[in-house]
Amino acid sequence: MTDISLSGPAAAGKTLPPAQARTMRLPTQWLGVAPFIIFALMFLILPTLYLVIGAFRNEAGEFTFTNIVALFDPPSLSAFLTCQFNSWISWTPADCKLSTIPAAYWTSIQISFASALIGAFAGLALSIAIVRGGLPNWIRSATLTFSGVASNFAGVPLAFAFLATVGRVGLLTVLLRTVGFDLYQHGFNLLTFWGLTFTYVYFQIPLMVVIITPAIDGIKKEWGEAAATLGATQWQYWRMVVIPVIWPSFLGTVILLFANAFGAIATAYALTGPALNIIPIQLFNQIRGDVLHNANLGYAIAFGMIFITGLANVFYIWFRTRSERWLK
């Protein structure tokens, strides 16, 4: 009689155990993410490591902390803090000035923070209007589509658009001048702190709409019905339910907007050039400039920017994680 069982030695030699068969498979599941890993390694991780290493080296390639110390300029920073303290104690205004690089960092932080706050509150109001304001669905679709495009519209095209619109000979400036209102005679100037902030707000508001809209969508209707059943007013519902739920997401998005504006260079350089002392332009001058050329100091400036934006993104991820616990 022929043995047709699968437990014979001949059959056992033709098949592999499941565990051994799995170990011999090619790792095809990694092929899909391989382009992303290679791209991130070549254009993000390796350049960042190159900048960090260069920040701690001099022109001779020797290890040094000189470039990092130059970012703070301790004598100038100490004199500035002393001047500010004496001004506060004596209740008298004083002209306290920082050196170039610390002042550039401070100006960039102020512009980024101002544009982030304006963009965050305007974008939040717009998101609430299109999600819970009872507007037609086509308005929501059109707003989100435009926001997705406008949030990525930056650099030289954005600078040119603002110069052509509200520059000294821009279309809107000329039209207002024909009706007797001159923007620039009333204090507006596109090449100043508030001019650059105004330009940044153009892409900050759409970015806020794109990011915060899912958080507004996550507010369940059952929460409002339960609050109304318990006798809560509309203001109590928003103050005690909605705001605490979206608050972490809102704070995280503000931080993300801050990081988004802090690293923008093309728009600022094309719009203001050297007229405004901000840190991306100082970085450009140290890396590519003819007068202030110091590549290693430029690497140190970039390292400081990476540290600030990296810290901002850490807080964004933390706030985002807290908000997602309620919005799942």
CORSULCOR-V773552 format. One record per residue. RES is the residue in three letters. PHI is phi in whole degrees, 0 to 359 (none if undefined). Layout:
((RES,PHI) (RES,PHI))
//
This chain:
((MET,none) (THR,276) (ASP,273) (ILE,254) (SER,290) (LEU,268) (SER,258) (GLY,287) (PRO,295) (ALA,293) (ALA,292) (ALA,296) (GLY,284) (LYS,268) (THR,245) (LEU,251) (PRO,301) (PRO,304) (ALA,297) (GLN,290) (ALA,295) (ARG,294) (THR,290) (MET,267) (ARG,284) (LEU,288) (PRO,284) (THR,292) (GLN,293) (TRP,269) (LEU,294) (GLY,292) (VAL,264) (ALA,300) (PRO,301) (PHE,295) (ILE,297) (ILE,295) (PHE,297) (ALA,297) (LEU,293) (MET,282) (PHE,247) (LEU,231) (ILE,288) (LEU,296) (PRO,299) (THR,295) (LEU,297) (TYR,297) (LEU,294) (VAL,297) (ILE,295) (GLY,295) (ALA,293) (PHE,252) (ARG,228) (ASN,260) (GLU,295) (ALA,275) (GLY,85) (GLU,269) (PHE,290) (THR,201) (PHE,257) (THR,300) (ASN,293) (ILE,291) (VAL,297) (ALA,296) (LEU,296) (PHE,269) (ASP,49) (PRO,311) (PRO,300) (SER,293) (LEU,295) (SER,297) (ALA,295) (PHE,294) (LEU,296) (THR,296) (CYS,298) (GLN,295) (PHE,297) (ASN,297) (SER,294) (TRP,292) (ILE,293) (SER,271) (TRP,58) (THR,235) (PRO,292) (ALA,221) (ASP,270) (CYS,267) (LYS,234) (LEU,269) (SER,287) (THR,300) (ILE,290) (PRO,301) (ALA,296) (ALA,294) (TYR,300) (TRP,294) (THR,295) (SER,296) (ILE,296) (GLN,295) (ILE,296) (SER,295) (PHE,292) (ALA,295) (SER,293) (ALA,292) (LEU,294) (ILE,298) (GLY,296) (ALA,292) (PHE,290) (ALA,293) (GLY,293) (LEU,296) (ALA,299) (LEU,294) (SER,294) (ILE,298) (ALA,294) (ILE,278) (VAL,265) (ARG,240) (GLY,268) (GLY,75) (LEU,281) (PRO,299) (ASN,296) (TRP,292) (ILE,291) (ARG,297) (SER,298) (ALA,293) (THR,294) (LEU,292) (THR,295) (PHE,297) (SER,296) (GLY,297) (VAL,280) (ALA,292) (SER,293) (ASN,253) (PHE,268) (ALA,210) (GLY,81) (VAL,299) (PRO,302) (LEU,293) (ALA,299) (PHE,297) (ALA,298) (PHE,287) (LEU,296) (ALA,286) (THR,260) (VAL,238) (GLY,291) (ARG,298) (VAL,240) (GLY,288) (LEU,298) (LEU,294) (THR,297) (VAL,292) (LEU,296) (LEU,293) (ARG,292) (THR,290) (VAL,260) (GLY,95) (PHE,237) (ASP,254) (LEU,302) (TYR,284) (GLN,284) (HIS,261) (GLY,101) (PHE,281) (ASN,209) (LEU,291) (LEU,264) (THR,234) (PHE,305) (TRP,286) (GLY,294) (LEU,291) (THR,298) (PHE,300) (THR,292) (TYR,296) (VAL,299) (TYR,302) (PHE,261) (GLN,284) (ILE,297) (PRO,299) (LEU,296) (MET,297) (VAL,298) (VAL,297) (ILE,275) (ILE,274) (THR,300) (PRO,300) (ALA,292) (ILE,293) (ASP,297) (GLY,286) (ILE,286) (LYS,284) (LYS,296) (GLU,297) (TRP,295) (GLY,294) (GLU,294) (ALA,294) (ALA,294) (ALA,294) (THR,297) (LEU,278) (GLY,90) (ALA,283) (THR,283) (GLN,297) (TRP,294) (GLN,295) (TYR,297) (TRP,291) (ARG,287) (MET,255) (VAL,238) (VAL,292) (ILE,298) (PRO,299) (VAL,286) (ILE,270) (TRP,300) (PRO,300) (SER,294) (PHE,295) (LEU,297) (GLY,298) (THR,289) (VAL,300) (ILE,295) (LEU,295) (LEU,296) (PHE,300) (ALA,295) (ASN,296) (ALA,282) (PHE,295) (GLY,266) (ALA,286) (ILE,237) (ALA,297) (THR,297) (ALA,295) (TYR,292) (ALA,288) (LEU,273) (THR,252) (GLY,62) (PRO,279) (ALA,292) (LEU,236) (ASN,272) (ILE,238) (ILE,291) (PRO,299) (ILE,289) (GLN,297) (LEU,297) (PHE,298) (ASN,295) (GLN,284) (ILE,275) (ARG,245) (GLY,287) (ASP,269) (VAL,266) (LEU,263) (HIS,296) (ASN,206) (ALA,300) (ASN,292) (LEU,294) (GLY,297) (TYR,298) (ALA,294) (ILE,298) (ALA,297) (PHE,298) (GLY,296) (MET,294) (ILE,297) (PHE,297) (ILE,293) (THR,292) (GLY,296) (LEU,297) (ALA,297) (ASN,290) (VAL,298) (PHE,294) (TYR,298) (ILE,297) (TRP,294) (PHE,294) (ARG,295) (THR,296) (ARG,294) (SER,288) (GLU,292) (ARG,296) (TRP,270) (LEU,265) (LYS,288))
//
